[in-house]
Amino acid sequence: IYLKIDELMHLFNFNFTHSRHRKTRDLYCFSCFTGLRYSDITQLKHEHITGKAILKKIQKTKKIETIPLNDFAIEILEKYKNFPGDNMFPVVSNQKMNKHLKKIGKMAEFNDVITQVNFRGINRSEISHKKWELLSTHTARRTFIMVALQKLFTPCSCTLSLLVWVDVDRSSAFQSTAVTLAWRLISPYLTSVTPLLS
């Protein structure tokens, strides 16, 4: 799953009263606005911020990447510019982050029902969840892809370069529908970039 643009902005502007909920929202939205994995966000340091971009070695690819920062990401960074220590953000485990995400998703009333269809042999089964129940750090990167491809936060040229390192679960229905369609929409802009999706 991923958040639709109006859901993302609703979460970004939501008035959470508890500081833990606000921090969870900020970390999640920062991932949505930059495409950074949660593991990279937890390792983000003040020294990685250079103007309106992040210059950092990505943990999974081991390559140094320049990630542009839009106004929303910069606004989040401003909140934590005086955070003590080397890290840019307060850090919690991925497990706790996912737990807190479900709480804030419920508070934000992400109540759309998502039905998942599974097959075991010829037997078909369905299970339904409210969207907030499925929120995780991984859904932030999916949200980033959809938002970036709609050119709301990232210029097309930047979107293309970011897609080179933003990997997608190749077995997921998400890839075979939304991302594949989005990739086809921007493929005329490609030069020497090799697409992730075929």
N, C-alpha and C positions, 0 to 999 in steps of 0.2 A: 504494500500500500504506500501511498504518499499523500501529503497534504495538498489540497487545492490552494490556489493563490489566496483566495479570500480566507481560508482557514489559517494559512500561515500568518497572514497579517493580523488576523484576529488574535492568534496566540502571541504574536510579537507585541501587540498593544494591550494585552489583557492585564488587568490590575490585580496581580497576586499580592496578598497581604503578607505571606510568610516568605522570609528571605531564601529559604531552601527552594521553594517553588520558583522564585524569580531567577535564581541561579540556574536551575534546571532548564527553564525556558530560554535563558540567554545562551547557554551552551548549545542547546538543540537548534535554536534559530541561527546561531553563528555557523553551525554545520550546514544548515539549509541555504544560507547565503553565500557560502564559500565552497562547498563540496568537500571540505576536509573530513576525513574519518575522525571518529571520536578519539581514537588512539593518538592521532596527530594533534588534535586540539589539546589533549591532556599534556602533551610535550611542548606546546607552543610557549615560547619565551618572548620577553619584551624585545630582545635583540633580533627576532625574526621579522619584526614589523618595520618596513621601510617605506615611509610615505603612505601611499594608498595601495600597498601590496604586501603580501607575505612572501618572504624568500626563505624557503625551508626544505630540508631533505625529507621526502615523504617516506614514512616508515616501511610501507609495503614494497615500493618500487626501488627504494634506496637512491632515488634521483632527486636533485635539487630542482624545485619548481618555483615559479613565480605565480602566485595566486592573487588576482586583482581583488580589491576590497570595494564593495559598493557602499553607499551611504548608510544602509542598515547595519552592515557588519561593522563599519567604523563607529557607529553610535554605540554598539555593544562594547567595542574595545574601549571607548571613552569611559565607560562605567568602571572598568577594571584597570585603568592606567596606573593607579596608585596601589594596586594589589601587592602586598609585600612578598619578597622573595623573587626568584627568577621566573617562575611560571606566570603566564599571562592570566590564567583563570584558576579558581579553586577546583580541585580535582576530587572526584569520587570514582569508585569502581564502575565499570560498565554495567554490572549487575544492578547496583544501586541506582545508577542513572536511568536504566530502563524501568525500574520500579517507580521512581519519581515521575518519569514521563507519563506513565499510565495515570498517575494521580492528577497531574495537571491537565492531561487530555480529558479526563472526566470532568474536571472543574470547568474547562473551556467548552464543555458540552459537544464534543466530537462524537455524536451519537448515531451517525450514519451506520446502517447495518451492512457489513461486509460478509458475503457468503463465499466460502471456499469449497470447491468441488474436488473430491479425491476419488481416485480409482484404485481398486485392488483387484487385479484381474478384470473380470467383467462387472464386478460389483461397484456401483457408484454410491458415494455418500456425500452429504453436504453438512457443513457446520458453519454456523453464523456467529459473528462477534460484532460488537459495537467497535467503531474505528479506534476509540481511545484504548481499547483492550489490546490492540495490535501495534501500538506505537513502540518504537525502539530506536536506538541510535542509528540503525541502518536505514530507517525510513527517511531520515533527514537527507541522506545522499540521494535517495530517489526523488525527494521533493526538489532538491537542488537541480537535478537534471531537467525535470519538467519546467521549473521556473526559468532556468537559464535558456532553455530552448525556445521559450516563448519571448525571450529577449527583454524581459522586464527589468532584470537586474544586471545583466552581463552583455556587453556588445557581442555581436555574432563571432567576430574573429577570436575573442577571448573564449567564447563558448566552445569553439572548435578545439582550441588547444587544451582546454580543461577536460574535454571528453576523451582525450588521449590517455589521461591518467585516472579518470573517474571510471572505475570498472563497475560492471553490473553483473549480478548473478545470472549467468547465461541459461540457467535452467528455469528461471522464473517466468511466470505469465506476464509480469511487468515488462520484461525485455521484449517478448514476442508481440506485444500490443503497442503500448504507449511509446516506449523508447524507439522501437523500430520505425514507427510512423514518424516520430520527430526527427530521427536521423535522416530519413528520406527527404524531409522538408528542407534540411539544411545542406544536403549533399551537393547541390550545385555550387556551393561556396568553397568546396574542398579543392585544394591544390595537390600538395604532396602528402597530406595527412592520410594515414591508413585508418579506415573506420574500425571501431571495435566490433561492430555488428555487421553481419553479412546478410 
